[in-house]
Amino acid sequence: MSPLSNVLAADPALPPTGSRRRALADGLRDALPIMMAYVPIAMTFGVLCVSHGLPWLLTVFISVWVYAGGAQFMLVGLAMSGASMLSTVITVLLVNLRHVLYGTALGPSFAAWREPAKWLFAFGMTDEVFAVSSGRGFAEPPVPWRQIPFALACYASWVGGTVVGGWIGQVVPSSVAEVLGFALPALFIALLALGPRSLPHLAAAMLGAAVAICAHLLQLGNLAVIVGALAGAAGGWGWETWRDRHRGGDEASSSPHDTHP
């Protein structure tokens, strides 16, 4: 049995072979839309890096090791602008601080998994992987045979797109790559549109965007995204909590009371 099979076998109630194949197929199907979006974005990253003088091998290594989407663009931009190593590392860590919230939100659903499986899935966690995983709501306990291939397929598409983009960047000027710059925000907008459409979710999105814009205007820099995300999540959670309590109170007041002769 291969090491990956050993990790996938971390499911406490390992399903039969047929169920494992279905779970694997479901995971790859979940990954397909994200893979289609990742490839052009990763190609853009590869083209920009190589066309600005970064070695092709180092460009690919960044995607293999860092795998942080927009933070990779920021990492390379700060490095090329002459920013200090300390400020670059701190900035990238702050941008990726939201992953702590992702782990907190999804952690209880993965409590039954073995530690190697948890770490492998955590490495493949991105904004889009989190959006799909949390959007599914985990009506059933998450199965490693679905979740891990899902995350690894997205990772492979990002690395593969970087490889191709690096090759293209050796012959294409950087101005051409900037045409693909719309891909990253377009992907987030699509995930938002395909997600839950209740009023609390809409309010969370609008509040988060408004706070992030205000924070950006206040010159908070990269913290603007984090502040907006926290504000949107807090606002959506507060609305849902208030709504659930309000509904509970209405149901309690409308329920028939026991009568005594």
C-alpha positions in Angstrom: 0.0 0.0 0.0 1.4 3.4 -1.0 2.0 6.2 1.6 -0.9 8.2 0.2 -3.2 5.1 0.5 -2.2 4.8 4.1 -3.2 8.4 4.7 -6.5 8.0 2.9 -7.2 5.0 5.0 -7.4 7.3 8.0 -11.2 7.2 7.8 -12.2 5.5 11.1 -14.9 3.5 9.2 -13.1 2.8 5.9 -15.8 2.4 3.2 -15.7 -0.5 0.8 -13.8 -0.3 -2.5 -16.8 0.8 -4.5 -17.6 3.6 -2.0 -14.0 4.7 -2.1 -14.0 5.0 -5.8 -17.2 7.1 -5.7 -15.7 9.3 -3.0 -12.6 9.8 -5.2 -14.7 10.6 -8.2 -16.7 13.1 -6.2 -13.6 14.8 -4.9 -12.2 15.2 -8.4 -15.5 16.5 -9.6 -15.5 19.1 -6.8 -12.0 20.1 -7.8 -12.7 20.6 -11.5 -14.2 24.1 -11.4 -11.4 25.3 -9.2 -8.7 23.7 -11.3 -10.1 25.4 -14.4 -9.7 28.7 -12.6 -6.4 28.0 -11.0 -4.6 27.1 -14.2 -4.8 30.6 -15.8 -4.1 32.4 -12.5 -1.0 30.2 -11.9 0.1 30.7 -15.5 -0.1 34.5 -14.8 2.1 34.1 -11.8 4.6 32.0 -13.8 4.7 34.5 -16.7 5.1 37.5 -14.4 7.9 36.0 -12.3 10.0 34.7 -15.2 9.4 37.7 -17.4 10.7 39.9 -14.6 13.9 37.9 -14.2 13.0 35.3 -11.6 14.5 31.9 -12.5 12.0 29.4 -13.8 12.9 26.7 -11.2 12.5 29.2 -8.3 9.2 30.3 -9.7 7.9 26.7 -9.7 9.4 26.1 -6.2 7.4 29.0 -4.8 4.2 27.4 -6.0 5.2 24.0 -4.8 6.3 25.2 -1.3 4.2 28.3 -0.6 1.0 27.6 -2.5 -0.7 30.7 -1.3 -2.5 32.2 -4.3 -2.6 36.0 -4.1 0.1 35.9 -1.4 2.5 34.5 -3.9 2.1 37.6 -6.1 2.6 39.8 -3.0 5.7 37.8 -2.0 7.4 38.2 -5.3 6.4 41.8 -5.6 7.8 42.7 -2.2 11.0 40.8 -2.9 11.5 42.5 -6.2 10.8 45.9 -4.7 13.7 45.5 -2.3 11.6 45.0 0.9 13.4 43.4 3.8 13.0 39.7 4.4 11.4 40.3 7.8 8.8 42.7 6.5 8.1 40.4 3.6 7.6 37.3 5.8 5.4 39.2 8.3 3.2 40.7 5.5 2.7 37.3 3.9 1.9 35.7 7.2 -0.6 38.4 8.0 -2.3 38.0 4.7 -2.6 34.2 5.3 -3.8 34.7 8.9 -7.3 33.9 7.7 -6.3 30.2 7.5 -6.4 30.1 11.3 -10.1 30.9 11.0 -10.6 28.2 8.3 -9.0 25.6 10.6 -11.2 26.7 13.5 -14.3 26.4 11.4 -13.6 23.1 9.8 -11.6 21.5 12.7 -14.5 19.8 14.5 -15.6 18.0 11.4 -12.2 16.4 11.0 -11.8 15.3 14.7 -12.0 11.6 13.8 -9.2 11.8 11.2 -5.7 10.7 11.9 -3.1 13.4 12.2 -1.3 12.7 8.9 -4.6 13.1 7.0 -5.4 16.3 8.8 -2.0 17.8 8.0 -2.2 16.7 4.3 -5.6 18.3 3.9 -4.5 21.4 5.8 -1.6 21.9 3.4 -4.0 21.8 0.5 -6.4 24.3 2.1 -7.0 27.5 0.1 -9.8 30.0 0.1 -11.6 28.1 -2.7 -11.1 24.7 -1.1 -12.5 26.1 2.2 -15.4 27.7 0.3 -16.4 24.4 -1.3 -15.8 22.3 1.8 -17.8 24.7 4.1 -20.4 25.4 1.5 -21.2 21.7 1.3 -22.0 21.9 5.0 -20.7 18.4 5.6 -24.2 16.9 5.9 -22.2 13.7 6.3 -18.8 13.3 8.0 -16.0 14.3 5.6 -14.3 11.3 4.1 -10.5 11.4 3.4 -11.0 9.6 0.1 -13.0 12.6 -1.1 -11.4 15.5 0.7 -7.7 14.8 0.2 -7.9 14.0 -3.6 -10.0 17.2 -3.9 -7.4 19.3 -2.2 -4.4 17.6 -4.0 -6.1 18.0 -7.4 -6.4 21.7 -6.9 -2.8 21.9 -5.7 -1.6 20.0 -8.8 -3.4 22.3 -11.1 -1.8 25.3 -9.5 1.7 23.9 -9.7 1.1 22.7 -13.3 -0.2 26.1 -14.3 2.9 27.7 -12.8 5.2 25.3 -14.8 3.4 26.2 -18.1 3.4 29.9 -17.2 7.1 29.9 -16.5 7.8 28.4 -19.9 5.6 31.0 -21.6 7.2 33.8 -19.5 10.6 33.1 -21.2 9.3 34.3 -24.5 6.3 36.6 -23.7 6.6 40.1 -22.3 5.2 40.8 -18.8 2.6 43.2 -20.3 0.8 40.3 -21.9 0.5 38.5 -18.5 -1.3 41.4 -17.0 -4.3 40.7 -19.2 -5.0 37.7 -17.0 -5.0 39.7 -13.9 -8.8 39.6 -13.6 -8.8 35.9 -13.0 -8.2 36.0 -9.2 -11.0 38.4 -8.3 -13.3 36.8 -10.8 -12.8 33.4 -9.1 -13.7 34.9 -5.7 -16.8 36.6 -7.2 -17.9 33.3 -8.8 -17.5 31.4 -5.5 -19.5 34.1 -3.7 -22.3 34.0 -6.3 -22.5 30.2 -6.1 -22.5 30.1 -2.3 -25.5 30.4 0.1 -27.8 33.3 -0.8 -29.5 34.0 2.5 -29.7 37.5 3.9 -27.1 36.9 6.6 -24.6 35.7 4.0 -25.4 38.7 1.8 -25.0 41.0 4.7 -21.7 39.4 5.7 -20.4 39.8 2.1 -21.5 43.5 1.9 -20.2 44.4 5.4 -16.9 42.6 4.8 -16.4 44.5 1.5 -17.4 47.8 3.0 -15.0 47.4 6.0 -12.2 46.3 3.8 -12.6 49.3 1.5 -12.7 51.7 4.5 -9.6 50.0 6.0 -7.8 50.3 2.7 -8.7 54.0 2.5 -7.3 54.4 6.0 -3.9 53.1 4.7 -4.1 49.8 6.6 -2.5 48.1 3.7 -2.7 44.3 3.7 -4.6 44.3 7.0 -7.6 45.7 5.2 -8.5 42.2 3.8 -8.2 40.6 7.3 -10.2 43.3 9.0 -12.9 43.1 6.4 -13.1 39.3 6.6 -13.4 39.4 10.4 -16.0 42.1 10.3 -18.1 40.2 7.7 -17.8 36.9 9.5 -18.8 38.6 12.8 -21.7 40.4 11.2 -23.1 37.3 9.5 -22.7 35.2 12.6 -24.4 37.9 14.7 -27.4 38.2 12.3 -27.9 34.4 12.1 -27.7 34.1 15.9 -30.2 36.9 16.4 -32.5 35.4 13.7 -32.4 31.9 15.3 -33.1 33.3 18.7 -36.0 35.4 17.3 -37.5 32.4 15.6 -37.1 30.3 18.7 -38.9 32.9 20.7 -41.8 33.1 18.2 -42.2 29.3 18.2 -42.2 29.2 22.0 -44.8 31.9 22.2 -47.1 30.3 19.6 -46.9 26.8 21.0 -50.1 25.7 22.8 -50.0 25.8 26.6 -51.2 23.0 28.9 -54.6 23.8 30.3 -56.0 22.5 33.6 -59.7 22.1 34.4 
